[in-house]
C-alpha cells in the first residue's frame, strides 16, 4: 500500500471513528435524571436560639427569644424572670434540614438557620443545641455550631454597610442524626424509577438505555414521569446491586425550551433549545431625571427681608435611539445572544424584550418568571 493510500485510509478511519464517537457520546447519567420511586428525603425543623451577636439580636418587642433564654437558664439552675432579661445578643431562629432516606445514626447534615424575630444580623452567632423534628413529631437530629452567612455588615445608625443577607445562614455539618430512617427496599418483581423532570421523550430514552444494558423488554416507560424495570432473575431480592448497575448508564435527555427571568435580581437564563420565529425588535430606554438645587436668596440691605431657601428644579428627558433589528425564522440561542448584545441590551432590557417576543408569538419557548 502506498503512502498516499495509507494516509487516505487512516483519514477515513479517523473520520468514521469520530462520527461513531459523536453518535455514541454519553449523555447525562441516569442517576442525574431519575430516582428510585418511594424513596425520598424527610424534612426536619426546629426552634432554637442564636447567641454571641454584637448587639444585633432581637429587641424587647420580640418576647419569645427572651422567654427561650429564661427557659434555658432555668435548666442550669439560674432562675430569672423573662420580663427582666434585657439583652441584645440573642436571636430566635428556625432551623431546617432534609434527612436523606438512608441516613444512619451519626450522619452529619447541613442545616439552614433563619431569624424569626426582628434581629438585624446573625453575623458571628452560634446556634445553641436545637432538636429537629420530622413531620411525625419525632426528633430526628440535633443541630448546633457557628453560623456561616456568606455576607457581612457594619456601622450603626444611618452609617452602615451591608453585603448580602444577614438574617439567614447555614451551619455546615451542624446536625447530627439520632434516629435512622426506616426505609427498606422490599423484594419485588418490578422497580419503578421516577424522573426528576417529567418528559415523555426522556422517559423513553431512559427505557432504551436500560434495555441496552439488561436486554430488550426489561424496561418500559409507563408515563412521562415513570419507567418500570423488570427485575432480572439474578437480582431477585437484591434491589441495591441492580440500581447501582443502572445509575451510571448514559441517557440522552430532551429538555423543554424555556426562558427563566427574575426581575428582582435582573437574571435571565435562556435554554439551549430556545428558538425564535421571524420578528423585528427595537428597544429604547426613556430616562427622566429631575434634579433639585437649593439656593439661598439674601434680602437687599436694610430691606427688613428674610433669608429664604429657593429650590431650583431641572428636568432632563433622554430617549435612546436604537435601530430596528430583524430576527430570522429558527434563530438559535447563539444568534439571540449576539443580536441582543448588538442592541446593547442590559439584563433589564432583555427581560422586557423576551416578554414582548412571547406576547408576539415569536418566542418558541416557555417563559418562566420567578
C-alpha positions, 0 to 999 in steps of 0.5 A: 500500500502506498503512502498516499493510500495509507494516509487516505485510509487512516483519514477515513478511519479517523473520520468514521471513528469520530462520527461513531464517537459523536453518535455514541457520546454519553449523555447525562447519567441516569442517576442525574435524571431519575430516582428510585420511586418511594424513596425520598428525603424527610424534612426536619425543623426546629426552634432554637436560639442564636447567641454571641451577636454584637448587639444585633439580636432581637429587641424587647418587642420580640418576647419569645427569644427572651422567654427561650433564654429564661427557659434555658437558664432555668435548666442550669439552675439560674432562675430569672424572670423573662420580663427582666432579661434585657439583652441584645445578643440573642436571636430566635431562629428556625432551623431546617434540614432534609434527612436523606432516606438512608441516613444512619445514626451519626450522619452529619447534615447541613442545616439552614438557620433563619431569624424569626424575630426582628434581629438585624444580623446573625453575623458571628452567632452560634446556634445553641443545641436545637432538636429537629423534628420530622413531620411525625413529631419525632426528633430526628437530629440535633443541630448546633455550631457557628453560623456561616452567612456568606455576607457581612455588615457594619456601622450603626445608625444611618452609617452602615454597610451591608453585603448580602443577607444577614438574617439567614445562614447555614451551619455546615455539618451542624446536625447530627442524626439520632434516629435512622430512617426506616426505609427498606427496599422490599423484594419485588418483581418490578422497580419503578424509577421516577424522573426528576423532570417529567418528559415523555421523550426522556422517559423513553430514552431512559427505557432504551438505555436500560434495555441496552444494558439488561436486554430488550423488554426489561424496561418500559416507560409507563408515563412521562414521569415513570419507567418500570424495570423488570427485575432480572432473575439474578437480582431477585431480592437484591434491589441495591446491586441492580440500581447501582448497575443502572445509575451510571448508564448514559441517557440522552435527555430532551429538555423543554425550551424555556426562558427563566427571568427574575426581575428582582435580581435582573437574571435571565437564563435562556435554554439551549433549545430556545428558538425564535420565529421571524420578528423585528425588535427595537428597544429604547430606554426613556430616562427622566431625571429631575434634579433639585438645587437649593439656593439661598436668596439674601434680602437687599440691605436694610430691606427688613427681608428674610433669608429664604431657601429657593429650590431650583428644579431641572428636568432632563428627558433622554430617549435612546435611539436604537435601530430596528433589528430583524430576527430570522425564522429558527434563530438559535440561542447563539444568534439571540445572544449576539443580536441582543448584545448588538442592541446593547441590551442590559439584563433589564432590557432583555427581560422586557424584550423576551416578554414582548417576543412571547406576547408576539408569538415569536418566542418558541419557548416557555417563559418562566418568571420567578 
